């Protein structure tokens, strides 16, 4: 399957978005160098890889996988330091009350500069022949983040910010450079939100969703006769029925996304109390076989 250089992983909260991003980064890193950019304030994807990150730091996870933490505030500070190279002055600007008023008057500036950083990282990735996987915010916040460049163009109709905004737009809508992956669990609400997210990115922003991933899909554990035998067990029977229903719901997802031209892949439910590097490695092998070998 031909993938863009940058993969932006988002989904409804609670669908295992960060775990999927970590597993995808592992899978890609088996084929070529990969960077995982963690935008989650909790740095969940990096933690799933057994890595501790701090803001704007890069850590080597394996020989072919790096992880970096990015925050909007850090990108704003870096931008100011680039245009005001005298460190003492740039720091004084960032601390000043006047600068606070300026940033308040430009809503989305910090988020926009974060997108600009991702665009620059994508260019570096192309030169180095590497992938960039982004553990993005949950779907609603992700669409808002991806929309900020149009707002910046409205606020700054000319000048540096306007030029950068056009560059960011070209980057996000270039299917060879940027694409989204939406995650969901096999539940109707999560599936509907994933469909709505993919539609919003396509129709409002011109961004391609390259794949949908159904996470936490259980095997079909019981047949009808076994469920009947379990019925006297109350809560255990209800749990068994929910597991079977989730498996059946997952089978219905692919046709819904196929209608939108989006391929669907499934990741198994991991019956473990916590997700750690070993579990992420297993999920990475599944993605390697299903997503990357197509």
Wavefront OBJ file of the C-alpha trace (Angstrom):
o trace
v 0.000 0.000 0.000
v 1.436 3.375 -1.012
v 1.521 5.648 2.012
v 2.237 9.377 2.253
v 5.352 10.577 4.024
v 3.349 11.879 7.019
v 0.605 9.869 8.749
v -1.675 11.830 11.085
v -3.367 9.405 13.499
v -6.581 10.620 15.125
v -9.814 9.195 16.462
v -12.436 9.423 19.148
v -11.057 9.543 22.687
v -10.806 6.079 24.177
v -10.311 4.247 20.871
v -6.618 3.563 21.481
v -5.403 6.286 19.099
v -2.015 6.654 20.793
v -1.479 2.888 20.905
v -2.267 2.646 17.188
v 0.153 5.510 16.426
v 2.898 3.765 18.397
v 2.204 0.418 16.699
v 2.186 2.060 13.268
v 5.512 3.752 13.987
v 6.966 0.385 15.017
v 5.645 -1.275 11.853
v 6.996 1.431 9.542
v 10.367 1.516 11.294
v 10.912 -2.099 10.248
v 10.960 -0.903 6.650
v 12.647 2.490 6.821
v 13.637 5.091 9.457
v 10.613 6.599 11.213
v 9.897 9.458 13.620
v 6.948 9.412 16.014
v 5.814 12.976 16.785
v 3.747 12.933 19.978
v 1.278 15.832 20.167
v -0.668 14.299 23.055
v -0.085 16.257 26.281
v 0.074 12.954 28.154
v 2.712 11.648 25.695
v 0.814 8.359 25.618
v 2.284 7.010 22.377
v 5.840 7.481 23.584
v 4.936 5.874 26.919
v 3.511 2.849 25.078
v 6.949 2.429 23.505
v 8.559 2.549 26.949
v 10.017 5.987 26.277
v 9.930 9.045 28.535
v 9.731 12.351 26.680
v 9.781 15.985 27.691
v 8.584 18.958 25.647
v 10.537 19.437 22.405
v 12.922 16.577 23.162
v 13.863 13.755 20.792
v 14.666 10.255 22.038
v 16.050 7.312 20.098
v 13.708 4.346 20.656
v 15.439 1.871 18.317
v 18.076 2.152 15.613
v 15.349 3.099 13.118
v 12.761 4.834 15.330
v 12.902 8.227 17.067
v 10.222 9.876 19.189
v 9.783 13.617 19.689
v 7.396 15.620 21.880
v 5.856 18.729 20.321
v 3.700 21.403 21.949
v 2.106 24.535 20.450
v 3.712 26.786 23.091
v 7.186 25.426 22.406
v 6.734 26.033 18.674
v 5.668 29.632 19.333
v 8.760 30.194 21.443
v 10.982 28.641 18.773
v 9.383 30.826 16.080
v 10.011 34.002 18.088
v 13.594 32.955 18.711
v 14.088 32.431 14.959
v 12.817 35.883 13.992
v 14.486 37.584 16.995
v 17.842 35.801 17.205
v 19.079 37.740 20.241
v 17.984 35.367 22.975
v 17.635 37.915 25.769
v 15.281 40.049 23.657
v 13.191 37.117 22.402
v 12.749 35.806 25.965
v 11.721 39.258 27.167
v 9.161 39.456 24.333
v 7.642 36.102 25.273
v 7.263 37.189 28.894
v 5.817 40.604 28.103
v 2.178 41.491 28.652
v 2.049 43.149 25.225
v 3.057 39.923 23.499
v 0.319 38.128 25.405
v -2.179 40.567 23.918
v -0.801 39.930 20.422
v -1.136 36.140 20.703
v -4.648 36.533 22.121
v -5.552 38.675 19.102
v -4.295 35.936 16.736
v -6.300 32.875 17.777
v -4.734 29.650 16.609
v -1.255 31.131 16.147
v 0.423 28.547 18.388
v -1.430 25.676 16.693
v -0.584 27.082 13.274
v 3.115 27.208 14.102
v 2.856 23.592 15.222
v 1.539 22.699 11.753
v 4.373 24.674 10.201
v 6.835 22.641 12.272
v 5.246 19.426 10.987
v 5.581 20.732 7.417
v 9.278 21.373 7.966
v 9.712 17.943 9.554
v 7.974 16.378 6.545
v 10.451 18.061 4.225
v 13.350 16.725 6.279
v 11.748 13.270 6.269
v 11.545 13.326 2.475
v 15.231 14.212 2.211
v 16.149 11.419 4.631
v 13.660 8.891 3.177
v 11.877 8.418 6.495
v 8.266 8.294 7.688
v 6.701 10.695 10.170
v 3.854 9.324 12.326
v 1.879 11.892 14.325
v -0.025 10.983 17.464
v -2.581 13.739 16.921
v -5.299 15.099 19.221
v -8.688 13.382 19.407
v -10.818 13.791 16.289
v -12.716 17.003 17.152
v -9.580 18.827 18.242
v -7.641 17.357 15.327
v -10.029 18.806 12.726
v -9.833 22.155 14.527
v -6.021 21.992 14.478
v -5.923 21.197 10.766
v -8.277 24.129 10.060
v -6.167 26.887 11.608
v -4.217 27.837 8.484
v -7.379 29.110 6.779
v -8.048 31.275 9.837
v -4.516 32.642 9.747
v -4.931 33.600 6.089
v -8.045 35.545 7.038
v -6.281 37.364 9.858
v -3.045 37.973 7.932
v -3.997 38.609 4.257
v -0.382 39.378 3.353
v 3.114 38.964 4.707
v 5.074 36.117 6.294
v 2.193 34.420 8.101
v 0.065 34.434 4.948
v 2.853 32.820 2.913
v 3.379 30.197 5.603
v -0.357 29.497 5.725
v -0.456 28.811 1.988
v 2.561 26.496 2.355
v 0.832 24.601 5.175
v -2.350 24.236 3.100
v -0.401 22.834 0.148
v 1.331 20.388 2.475
v -1.882 19.148 4.109
v -3.709 18.642 0.815
v -0.829 16.864 -0.961
v -1.765 13.171 -0.699
v 1.834 12.125 -1.378
v 3.054 14.073 1.649
v 0.197 14.004 4.173
v -2.634 11.650 5.032
v -4.869 10.866 7.987
v -5.582 7.562 9.692
v -8.747 7.429 11.793
v -9.119 4.970 14.655
v -12.250 3.537 16.229
v -13.448 0.692 18.381
v -16.182 -1.668 17.130
v -18.988 0.432 18.605
v -21.538 2.388 16.611
v -20.740 5.783 18.198
v -17.004 5.453 17.553
v -17.612 4.253 13.982
v -19.961 7.161 13.228
v -17.478 9.686 14.637
v -14.676 8.198 12.538
v -16.829 8.481 9.395
v -17.735 12.073 10.257
v -14.084 12.940 10.910
v -12.958 11.507 7.570
v -15.773 13.371 5.793
v -14.920 16.669 7.527
v -11.264 16.406 6.599
v -12.097 15.541 2.992
v -14.908 18.021 2.363
v -13.815 20.996 4.461
v -10.042 20.699 4.264
v -9.226 18.545 1.225
v -7.254 16.083 3.380
v -7.164 12.408 2.396
v -7.880 9.647 4.916
v -5.625 6.806 3.822
v -6.993 4.149 6.189
v -9.420 3.445 9.006
v -8.298 1.148 11.806
v -10.750 -0.728 14.006
v -9.011 -1.288 17.319
v -9.762 -3.806 20.088
v -11.600 -6.335 17.920
v -12.251 -9.521 19.948
v -12.328 -12.961 18.399
v -15.713 -14.629 18.117
v -15.438 -16.427 21.433
v -18.768 -18.257 21.735
v -21.327 -19.823 19.416
v -25.082 -19.633 19.980
v -25.296 -22.829 22.014
v -22.463 -21.716 24.279
v -24.113 -18.344 24.873
v -27.315 -20.162 25.812
v -25.395 -22.321 28.270
v -23.852 -19.209 29.810
v -27.175 -17.413 30.309
v -27.623 -18.515 33.972
v -24.303 -16.830 34.830
v -25.720 -13.294 34.647
v -22.885 -10.778 34.271
v -20.551 -13.324 32.663
v -23.175 -14.066 30.020
v -23.686 -10.368 29.309
v -19.929 -9.871 28.914
v -19.756 -12.803 26.487
v -22.618 -11.334 24.463
v -20.892 -7.928 24.319
v -17.689 -9.557 23.093
v -19.553 -11.372 20.329
v -21.483 -8.215 19.412
v -18.217 -6.256 19.113
v -16.805 -8.894 16.767
v -19.943 -8.765 14.612
v -19.969 -4.946 14.613
v -16.357 -4.892 13.395
v -17.372 -6.994 10.381
v -19.885 -4.298 9.379
v -17.375 -1.439 9.428
v -15.461 -2.128 6.203
v -18.427 -1.660 3.806
v -19.303 1.693 5.400
v -15.793 3.040 4.855
v -15.422 1.383 1.458
v -18.297 3.582 0.254
v -16.044 6.569 1.031
v -13.055 4.943 -0.669
v -11.235 4.263 2.621
v -9.667 0.831 3.285
v -10.255 -0.645 6.745
v -7.969 -2.744 8.915
v -8.490 -4.417 12.276
v -6.338 -4.785 15.362
v -7.100 -7.508 17.896
v -8.200 -6.933 21.453
v -5.227 -7.463 23.767
v -6.382 -9.259 26.890
v -3.856 -7.562 29.152
v -4.217 -5.154 32.096
v -1.885 -2.578 30.516
v -0.408 -1.700 27.126
v 3.366 -1.749 27.066
v 6.171 -2.175 24.525
v 5.575 -5.936 24.133
v 1.896 -5.433 23.273
v 2.687 -2.557 20.909
v 5.234 -4.747 19.140
v 2.530 -7.394 18.585
v 0.124 -4.827 17.169
v 2.925 -3.474 14.992
v 3.381 -6.931 13.477
v -0.328 -7.069 12.655
v -0.164 -3.684 10.916
v 2.995 -4.740 9.109
v 1.164 -7.760 7.683
v -2.236 -6.162 7.006
v -1.579 -2.527 6.147
v 1.915 -2.438 4.709
v 1.918 -5.708 2.757
v -1.234 -4.903 0.768
l 1 2 3 4 5 6 7 8 9 10 11 12 13 14 15 16 17 18 19 20 21 22 23 24 25 26 27 28 29 30 31 32 33 34 35 36 37 38 39 40 41 42 43 44 45 46 47 48 49 50 51 52 53 54 55 56 57 58 59 60 61 62 63 64 65 66 67 68 69 70 71 72 73 74 75 76 77 78 79 80 81 82 83 84 85 86 87 88 89 90 91 92 93 94 95 96 97 98 99 100 101 102 103 104 105 106 107 108 109 110 111 112 113 114 115 116 117 118 119 120 121 122 123 124 125 126 127 128 129 130 131 132 133 134 135 136 137 138 139 140 141 142 143 144 145 146 147 148 149 150 151 152 153 154 155 156 157 158 159 160 161 162 163 164 165 166 167 168 169 170 171 172 173 174 175 176 177 178 179 180 181 182 183 184 185 186 187 188 189 190 191 192 193 194 195 196 197 198 199 200 201 202 203 204 205 206 207 208 209 210 211 212 213 214 215 216 217 218 219 220 221 222 223 224 225 226 227 228 229 230 231 232 233 234 235 236 237 238 239 240 241 242 243 244 245 246 247 248 249 250 251 252 253 254 255 256 257 258 259 260 261 262 263 264 265 266 267 268 269 270 271 272 273 274 275 276 277 278 279 280 281 282 283 284 285 286 287 288 289 290 291 292 293 294
